[in-house]
Amino acid sequence: MSGPVPSVRSAIRLIQYVAEHPDTRGRDAARALELNPSTCHDILKTLVNGGMLEFDVATKRYRLGPTLVALGGRAWEETDYTRVTRPLLEQWVAETRFTVFVVRPLPNHEFVVVDKVASPHNIKVTVDLAERFPLTTAAIGKAYLTCLPREQAAALLEQAGLPAFTPWSITDVADFLAEVDQARVRGWSEARQEYFSFTNAVAAPIRGPHQRAELIVCSLAATTDMSSDRLEHHGRAIRQLANLIGEAVRSGAPRAHTGGR
């Protein structure tokens, strides 16, 4: 079986880089991705010609193009997650007043936000659609790893490393795995100020046909709202929400959610 085509792989990396760094210069992208500047220029020009990227002649900067945006919208319509997940997410927020969002795991074990409903609080914690999070994002990463064999989870964590996002981040692989083990038993994970220093979070996986995490639902709020002594209650509720989302995705019709308070 042949491996990845280098030029295609470079094109994918460039698209991802421009998505994460809007209005970037070609030389900056080449430097960040360690690409030959001439090769990078040729790939960028090809992507512009195909409408995948746009190039501003005046500023010499690149941004996502109309073709890519249209394809993304088409892919989203075909998966049709929003139609069945949005009512459940809206009900969760109505009951809890916590921000809630759904991420989809990527092949590189990162996560991309595919749907969200923000808290109605004036001062709130929120995320953006298409925002990406690393494997080591506390609650999300733990929920994702519960769906993998423990040995594979350990290897991924060793490879990724565990950065200290906050003073409360878990930076020891054994300790992080212990949290994953607990989450695997109870069906939901939690994070206590581990990714954002002022928030707590709960998350649960939505499993696909092969029991891997097809989606993950996560809710977070300021520690004053989602207090540590209530995390078990919210964790049980997010597990129920994940089950309902899974049923809705499989059947195409959302069911009422109860127990989010």
C-alpha positions in Angstrom: 0.0 0.0 0.0 1.5 3.3 -1.0 2.0 6.1 1.4 0.9 9.7 1.4 1.8 11.9 -1.6 4.2 14.6 -0.3 2.7 17.5 -2.4 -0.9 16.6 -1.4 0.2 16.3 2.3 1.9 19.7 2.0 -1.3 21.2 0.5 -3.4 19.9 3.3 -0.9 21.3 5.9 -1.0 24.7 4.2 -4.8 24.8 4.2 -4.8 23.9 7.8 -2.2 26.5 8.6 -4.1 29.3 6.7 -7.3 28.2 8.5 -5.6 28.7 11.9 -3.6 31.8 10.8 -5.9 33.9 8.6 -4.2 36.6 6.5 -0.8 34.9 6.6 2.1 35.5 4.3 3.5 32.7 2.2 7.0 32.9 3.6 5.6 32.7 7.1 3.7 29.6 6.2 6.7 28.0 4.6 8.9 28.8 7.6 6.3 27.5 10.1 5.8 24.2 8.2 9.4 23.9 7.2 8.6 23.8 3.5 10.9 24.9 0.6 9.8 28.5 -0.1 9.6 27.8 -3.9 7.6 24.6 -3.4 5.3 26.4 -0.9 4.7 29.2 -3.4 3.8 26.8 -6.1 1.3 24.9 -3.9 -0.2 28.1 -2.6 -0.7 29.4 -6.2 -2.3 26.1 -7.2 -4.7 26.3 -4.2 -5.6 29.9 -5.2 -6.3 28.9 -8.8 -8.6 26.2 -7.5 -10.5 28.6 -5.2 -9.3 26.8 -2.1 -7.4 29.9 -0.9 -7.7 33.7 -1.7 -4.6 35.9 -2.2 -4.7 39.6 -1.5 -2.3 41.2 -4.0 -2.0 44.4 -2.0 -1.1 42.8 1.3 0.5 39.6 -0.1 -1.6 37.5 2.4 -3.6 34.3 2.1 -7.0 33.4 3.5 -9.5 30.5 3.0 -11.2 30.7 -0.4 -14.8 30.3 -1.5 -14.4 26.8 -2.9 -13.1 25.5 0.4 -15.8 27.2 2.4 -18.5 25.9 0.0 -17.1 22.3 0.3 -17.0 22.6 4.1 -20.6 23.7 4.1 -21.5 20.8 1.8 -19.7 18.3 4.1 -21.5 19.7 7.1 -24.9 19.4 5.4 -24.2 15.8 4.5 -23.3 14.8 8.0 -26.3 16.9 9.1 -25.2 16.8 12.8 -26.6 20.3 13.5 -30.1 19.4 12.7 -30.3 16.7 15.3 -27.8 17.9 17.9 -28.8 21.6 18.1 -32.2 21.1 19.9 -30.5 18.9 22.5 -27.7 21.5 23.0 -30.1 24.3 23.3 -32.1 22.4 25.9 -28.9 21.8 27.9 -28.1 25.5 27.9 -31.6 26.4 28.8 -31.5 24.1 31.8 -27.9 24.7 33.0 -26.9 28.1 31.5 -23.5 26.5 30.7 -21.8 26.7 27.3 -22.0 23.3 25.5 -20.3 22.2 22.3 -19.6 19.1 20.1 -16.2 18.2 18.7 -15.2 15.7 16.1 -11.9 13.8 16.4 -9.5 14.3 13.5 -7.1 11.7 12.2 -4.2 13.4 14.0 -6.0 13.1 17.3 -6.9 16.7 17.5 -10.5 17.9 17.9 -12.5 20.4 15.8 -15.7 22.1 17.1 -18.6 21.2 14.8 -21.5 22.6 16.8 -22.0 24.8 19.9 -24.5 26.8 21.9 -23.1 29.6 24.1 -24.2 30.4 27.7 -26.6 33.3 28.0 -24.5 34.8 30.8 -23.1 38.3 30.0 -19.7 37.1 31.1 -19.3 33.6 29.8 -16.9 30.9 28.5 -17.4 30.1 24.9 -15.7 28.5 21.9 -15.8 29.1 18.1 -17.0 26.8 15.4 -14.1 25.1 13.7 -11.9 25.9 16.7 -9.3 23.1 17.2 -8.1 21.6 20.5 -5.2 19.3 21.1 -5.4 15.7 22.4 -4.3 17.0 25.8 -7.4 19.3 26.2 -8.4 18.0 29.6 -12.0 16.9 29.6 -12.3 16.3 25.9 -9.0 14.4 25.7 -9.9 12.1 28.6 -13.3 11.3 27.1 -11.7 10.5 23.7 -9.1 8.3 25.2 -11.7 6.2 27.1 -12.7 4.8 23.7 -9.1 3.5 22.9 -7.2 0.6 24.3 -5.2 1.8 27.4 -1.9 1.0 25.8 -2.7 3.1 22.7 -3.9 5.9 25.0 -0.6 5.8 26.9 1.4 5.9 23.7 -0.5 8.9 22.4 0.0 10.8 25.6 3.7 10.0 25.7 4.0 11.2 22.1 2.0 14.4 22.6 3.4 15.3 26.0 1.3 16.9 28.7 1.8 20.7 28.8 0.9 22.8 31.8 -1.9 24.9 30.4 -2.7 26.1 34.0 -1.2 25.5 37.4 -3.8 22.7 37.8 -3.0 20.8 34.6 -2.1 17.2 34.9 1.4 16.8 33.4 2.2 13.2 34.5 1.1 10.5 32.0 0.3 8.0 34.7 -1.9 10.5 36.6 -3.7 11.5 33.4 -4.3 7.8 32.5 -5.7 7.3 36.0 -8.3 10.0 35.2 -9.0 8.3 31.9 -9.6 5.0 33.7 -12.1 6.7 36.0 -13.8 8.3 33.1 -14.0 4.9 31.3 -15.8 3.3 34.2 -18.4 6.1 34.8 -18.9 7.2 31.1 -17.9 10.8 31.4 -14.8 12.8 32.2 -14.1 16.0 34.1 -11.5 18.8 34.2 -10.9 21.0 37.2 -9.3 24.2 36.0 -6.9 22.1 33.9 -7.3 23.8 30.5 -8.7 27.2 31.4 -7.7 28.2 34.9 -11.1 29.7 35.6 -13.3 26.9 34.4 -14.5 23.4 35.1 -15.7 21.1 32.4 -17.4 17.7 31.8 -17.4 15.7 28.6 -18.7 12.4 27.3 -18.0 10.5 24.0 -20.6 9.6 21.4 -19.5 6.2 20.1 -19.7 5.1 16.5 -20.3 1.5 15.2 -16.8 0.4 16.2 -17.1 1.9 19.7 -14.6 4.7 18.9 -15.5 8.3 19.8 -17.2 9.6 16.7 -18.1 12.8 18.5 -17.6 14.3 22.0 -19.9 16.6 23.8 -18.4 19.0 26.3 -19.9 21.6 28.6 -17.8 24.2 30.5 -18.4 27.1 32.8 -16.7 29.3 35.3 -15.8 27.5 38.5 -18.3 29.8 40.4 -21.1 28.3 38.2 -19.9 24.7 37.6 -18.5 24.1 41.1 -16.3 21.2 41.8 -18.7 19.7 44.3 -21.3 19.4 41.5 -19.2 17.9 38.8 -20.5 14.4 39.4 -24.0 15.6 38.9 -23.1 17.5 35.7 -21.0 14.5 34.6 -24.0 12.2 34.8 -26.1 14.7 32.9 -23.5 15.1 30.1 -23.3 11.3 29.8 -27.1 11.2 29.3 -26.8 14.0 26.8 -24.1 12.1 24.9 -26.4 9.0 24.7 -29.3 11.1 23.4 -27.0 12.7 20.8 -25.8 9.3 19.7 -29.4 8.1 19.3 -30.4 11.3 17.5 -27.5 11.0 15.0 -28.3 7.3 14.3 -32.0 7.9 13.9 -32.0 11.4 12.5 -34.4 12.7 15.2 -33.6 14.3 18.6 -35.3 13.1 21.8 -36.0 15.3 24.8 -33.2 15.6 27.3 -33.9 15.7 31.0 -31.6 16.0 34.0 -29.4 18.8 32.9 -30.1 20.9 36.0 
